[in-house]
């Protein structure tokens, strides 16, 4: 546990206990039918796609009601931002009713069946798996022999393009997700020898790439699969074998996040199936643009079908979504049952999924978390004409091993400073500038700006890990759900007040 001495008057700490916490909001959305599955949520969380077995329906934030876009049986599909396009697998009436990847456009209200590859298998020509944010790119699976299928990428200019597999037409591949910009898709490529599915990506810029496995016994060809991808394809998330087992002896799979710098990073799993009945999966369904937040479900099959939605924030332990919302004080988390997390918005703040009310009626839900951090207020121009600026990097957390760094730039070199923080925003005249934090305020020990060793300039800066403050336990009011405001103060001998002030940042403490 990291420790940091906090200089805080007892009266100030006592007053802090009266201040409010940041709000997490909950929206319930009645479903179009009794037995409705949520199939997808758009990258920006503005649209939801659902199926009740007899039709496909789209709900959007601009048209908050369900619109029927296909009448008939359909159990898979994906939706673009704003619900402008939908991709699904449907029987093509003009091609012997073969199941075929198709794309719907809101502007025309029509479905277009996409060309397959070079073969079919039984009643299947192709299947769609995901659609880009603007609906211009569809990825899926098409048959190259009656027994072998390949990943494909479709757009209006290039048509259906075979992305291939490592074994040519003798082994299969499949994309499960595509980046919002349509440039990268990811899924699996089957080992030509063993048939094991291996996490794989396909980029327009660099082609196919095997991502590896978390199994130490076979880190190259061990079983793994990609399920979620960031906006530009920089980050990819999936599930992988680990070589570990559940208590009952079934394989234990963990969540991973991949990027080109760090490779596969193990993000763990949730203990939602403590008895280990059935294989223990950890399947992501969505990821934020910066790769920090991942949602999905964890659990196994077994006699009870134990599984639960999770949320994973970089550097913090994975948590059940229900527990995470309880910790943040969402009232519905104590009475509703959160059953699925279908996706998360690009900013990592809005999670969409399926939940049951106290009467066990199912609803779609949208939970919106408070902003991780945001700057506000006005800095005081210093005696050299520079405007000092505050910044935040990371997320404030009661448990994360990573830092949440508050920093100030454009401050005078070789000057002492401190960080003020409190639980409310303000805009008060203060020492020739603006105090952006309401009383009571706590201040940290002195900091040194560094910068140029001699002379006077604005090369100084301050930096501190506020997670160390939170996790030190020195200020009990720095609890999960609390909204904090912070501002740097510094020495400026040539200023009439001899002091300087940055603007401020507000942030929420997450579990």
N, C-alpha and C positions, 0 to 999 in steps of 0.2 A: 504494500500500500504506500503510495506516495504521500509525503507530508509537506505542509507549508504553514509557517506561522502566520496567523492573520491578526492584524492590529485592528480591533473592533471594540468600541465602547460597549459595555454590557447593556446600557439603555438602548443603543441602536439595535443590538441583536434581539432584545425583547420586543421592540416595536416591529421588527421584520416579521414576526410570527403572525401579525394581523393582516399581512398583505396577501393578495389573491394569486391564484395560479393561472397559467395559460389554459385556454379552452380547446379541447378536441371536439369537433362537431360530428354529428351522426345524422344521416338521412336514410330513411327507409323508403323503398319503392315497391308498391304492389306489383306482383308478377302477372303476366298475361294468362297463365293457366295454373291449374293445381299442381301438376307434375312438371315443373319448369326447371331446366338446367341453364345456368349461365355459361356461355361458350367462350366469350372473349370480352375484353374491354380495350378501347382504343389507347394508343400511346399517351395521349394527353388526358385520358379518363373522361372525355366528353361524351362518349358513346358506349353503349352496352349491347351485346348481341345475345339473344336467348332463344331457346327452343323448348316447346312443350310437347314435342313428338309429332305434332300435326302442322307445324309451321315454324318459320324463322321470324323473329321480331327484333326491331331496333328501337332503343330508347336513347334520347340525347338530352343534354342539358338545355338546348335551345327549344326542343320540342319534347317536354317531359311527359310523354305518354308512349305506349308501345305501338309501333307501326309494323304491320305485317308486310314482309318483303318476299316471302315465299310460302305457298300453301302446299303442304305435303310433308312427308317424313324426312327430317334432316337433323342429325345429331352432332354435327361438327361445323365449325365456321369461324371466321375472323372478321373484324370490323375496323375501318379506318377512322381517323379523327373526324368528328362531327357527324359520323354515320353516313358519309357521302358514298362509300362503297362497302360492299360485303363480298367476301370470298367463301365459297362452300362447295361441297361435293354433292352433286345432284344427278338424277337420271336424265340423260340427254334424249328427248323424244325424237330427235332427228338422226340418232345414231344407235338404233336398237335398244334404247333406254340404258345404255352403258353408263355406269356411275362415272361422272366426269367433273373435273375441276371447273368451276364457273365463277363469274364475277358479276355482281349487281351494281348498277349505278343509280343513285337517287335522282340524278338529273333526267334520266330517261325512264326510270322505273322498270327497266328491262334487265334480264340476265343474258350474259354472253358466255357460251361454252368455249373453253380454251382448248386449242389443239393438244393432243397427247404427244407421246414420243413415238416409238416405232412398233409398239405391240400393245396387247391388252392381256388381261388375266381373268378368266371367267367373266363376270359381269362388270369388271372394273377396267376403265381406260386410264384414269388418273384420279388423284385426290389432292385437294388444296389443304395447306396447313397454316399459312399466315399471309397477311397483306400489309403493305407499307402504310405509313401514316397518311399519305395523300391518295392511296388506293391505286397508284400507278403500277405497282409491282406485286405479283402473286408468286409465292413459292409453294412447291408441293412435290408429290411423288408421281412418276409416270413409268409405265412398263416398257422395258426394252426386250424382254422375252416373257413368255407366260409365267416364268418362275423368278424373274429378276426385275427389280425396279430401281430407278435412279432418281436422285434429286433433280428438280427442274426449277428454273426461274423464268417467269413470263413478264414481258412488258409490251406495250403496243408497237414499239419500234422493232424489237428483235424477235418477238414471238416467243414460243416455248423453246428454251435452250436447255439441253441436257448437260447437267453439271458433272456427270460421270461418277465413277467410283474407283477405288484403288485396284479393284480386280477386273476392270472393264465390264463386259456384259456377263461375266460369271459371278459377280457379287453385287450386292445392293447398297443403296444409300438413301437418306431421307433428310430433308430440312424440317425442323419443327418451328422455326422462328426466323423472322427477317427484321433487320434494323429499320427504324422509322424512316430513314432516308433511302432505304431499298438497296444500299450498296453491299451489305454483307448478310448472309444467312447462315444458320448453324443448325446442326442436328446430329446425325451419326453416319458413319461409314463402316460397313461390315468387313471384318478381317477376312481376306480371301481364303485363308487356311482354316481358321477356327470358326468363322461366322460371328464372332463376338462383335457387338456394336461398340464403336469407338467414337468419342466426341470429335466432331469435325466441323470446320467452318469453310465457307466458300466466299471469296471476295472478288468483286469485279476487278480490283486492282492487282491482286496477287494469286488468285486461284484457290485451290483446295489446301487445307492445312489440318493435320491431325493435332489435337490438343493434349492428348495424353490421358492418364488415369491416376486416381489417388491410391490405387492398390500398389503397395511397395513391392509386391511379388511380380508385378507386370506393369510398370509405370508407362509403358509405351502402348501396349495393345490390350491392357486390361479393360473390363467393361466400363463404359461411360457414355453419357448422352447429353446433348445441349438442349435446353428448353426455353431460355430467355436471353434477350440481347439488348444492349443499350442503344440509344438513339442513332449513333453513328457507327455502331459495331465495334467500338473500342473494347467494351467489356462483354463477356459472354458468361452465362451461368447455366449450370446443369447438375446432374446427379452422377455419382460414380461409386463403383465398388471400392471397398477399403481393405479387403482382406480380413475384416473383423466380422464378428457374428453377434446376433442377438442372444439373450439367455437361452432361448429354445433352439439355437443352432442355425438359424436362418441368416443369410447374408445381410450385413449392415451397410447401407449406402449413405453417403454424406453429400451435402450441398457443396458445390465448388463455384468459384469465380475465377475466370481466366482473363488475363490481358497479356500483351506481347512482352511486357517488361518482367512481370512476376510469374508468368505461367499459371498453372493450376494452384489455387490457394484453397485449402480445406476450410469451409465455413461451418462444418459440424452438422448437427441434427437436433431435433427436439425429442424429449423422452415422453412421447405421447402413447407409446405402446410398451409399457414396462415389462410385460411378460414375454415380449418377443414373438407373439403369434404371427406367423407369416413373415415374408421379407419386409424389412424396414426401409421404406423409400423416403427420399427427401427430394421433392420435385418442385423446382421454382416455376412460377407462372408469370412473373413480371419483375422488372428491374428498373431502377431510376437511371437517368441519363448519365450520371457520374459514377454509377456502379456501386454506390454506397448502400442503398436500400434494396433488398430482395424480398419478395413475398412468394408464398406457395403453400404446399401442404406436406406434412410429414406423418409417417405412421405406417401401418402394415395392413394386410388383409385379415387373415385369421377369422375365427368364429365371431368376433364382435366388430370387425371392420374398423378398428380404432385408427383414426386419423384426424388431424386438426390443422387448421391454417397457421402459418408461422410468419413472423417478420424477423429479418436478419439485417442488422446495421453493422457496417464495417467496424471492427474493433470491439464489438459488444457481443455477449452471448446471444445466440438465437433464442427467441421467446415465442410461445404461443401468442397469436394475435389477441386472444381473449385476455390473457394475463397482462400483455402490454397495455391494452386499453384500460384495464382495471387499475393498473399502476398510475396511469395518467388521469384517473378520476372520471372517466366517461360513465355516466349513470347507466346507460343501456348495457354496458359490459357486465353488470351484476344481475341482469334479468333476461337478457337475450343470449342465445347460443350462436356463436359465430362458427359456421360450418365450412366455408370456402373463402379463399382469397384468390380472386380471378385475375387481378392485375394491380399495378401501381402506376401512378402518373410519372411523367418524366422528371418532375421536381421532387419525387419521393414523398409527397405529402398526402396524396389521396389514394386510399386503398378501396377497391371495389370487390364485392363478393356476395355470398349468400349467407343469410342468417335467419334464425327462427325466433319469433317473439315468445313471450311467456305462455301463449296458447298453442305453441308449436306450429304457427302459420309461417310459411316461408316468404321471405322478401329478399329482393336485391338491396344491398346497402352501399352507401358511400361514406367512408369515414375520412375526415380531413384533419390531419395533425397541424399543430401550430408550426409556423415557419421555424426552421432550424436557427436562423439568425437573419437579421436585417439591420442596416444602418439607418440612422435618423439624426435630426438636429443639425446644428451649424457649428463648425469649428471656428476658433479664434485665430485670425491671421497673426503670425508672430512678428517679432521686431525686424526680421530680415525679409518680410513679405511672403514667407512660405505659409501654406495652409496645411497644418498637420492632419493626418487622416487615420482613423481607426479601421481595422479589418478583423474578420474572424475566419478561421480555417478549421474545418472539421465540425463535430457536433458535441454539444455539452451532454455528458452522460454520467450517470451514477455508477456505471460498471465497466465502461469501455476501457480497454488497455491503451488505445490510441489517445493522442493529445487533442485538446480543443484549444487552439492557439489564438489568443487575442494579441494584436500587435498594433503599433503606431509607427507611421513613417512621416518623413518631412519635419522631424522635430530637430531642435538645436543640438549640435554635437556636444558630448561630454557634460551633459546636464542630468541632474537627478529628476525623478518623476515618480508618480504612483498611479495606481488604477483605483478609481472610485467605482463602486457598484451598489446597486439597490434593487428594489422590486417595483419601481414605477418610473415612467417617463415624465420629464418636465421640460420647461423652457424658461429658465429664470436668469435674470441678469446676475453675473458673477465674475468679479475680478476683471472687468472689461470685456468679458465674453459671455457665453451662455452655459449655465449648468443644466445638463440634459437629464439629470436623475433627481427624482423627488426624494425628500428626506423620509426616513433616516437613511444615511449612506454609510457604507463600510469602505475603508481604504486598506490597501495592501501595504506591505513593507516597501521601502524605497527600491526603485529600479534605476539602472544607469543606461544612458542613451548611447554611449560609445560614439562611433563615427570618426571623423577626422581627429587626429591626435592633437592638433594645434589649430589656431585660428577660429573663426566663427562661420559656420555654415549650417545647412539643413540636412546633413548626412546622418544625423542621429536617428535612433529607432528604439522602441521598447517591444518586448515580447514576453509573454508568460503563458503557461499551460493552465487554463482555468479548470480543467478536469482534475488537476492536482489539488486545487482549492476545494472543489466539490467533494472529492473522495477522501480528503484529509479528515472530514468529520468535524472540523473546527467550528463550522457554522451550520448547525442542524437545519436551519431554514433553507439551505441550498438542497432542496429535496426534489424528487421526481415530480415533474409537472410545473415546477416554479418557473415563472418568467422573470428573467434578470435583465437589468439595464447596466451598461458599463461605459466608462469614459476615462481617458487618460488625462492627467494633469501633469504639468512639467514646469521647471524653472526657466524663466526668460528674463535675465537681469536687465535688459535694455527696454523692456516693456514697462509702461507706467505702473502696472500692478506687479511687475517682476515675475509673472506667471503666464503659462500657456495652457490651452485646452484643445483637445481633438473634438470631433463630432462624437456620436455615441452609437452603440450597437445594442440591440435587444435580442435575447435568445431564450430558448426553452430547454430545461433539463430533461432529457429523455432517460428511460431506464438503462 
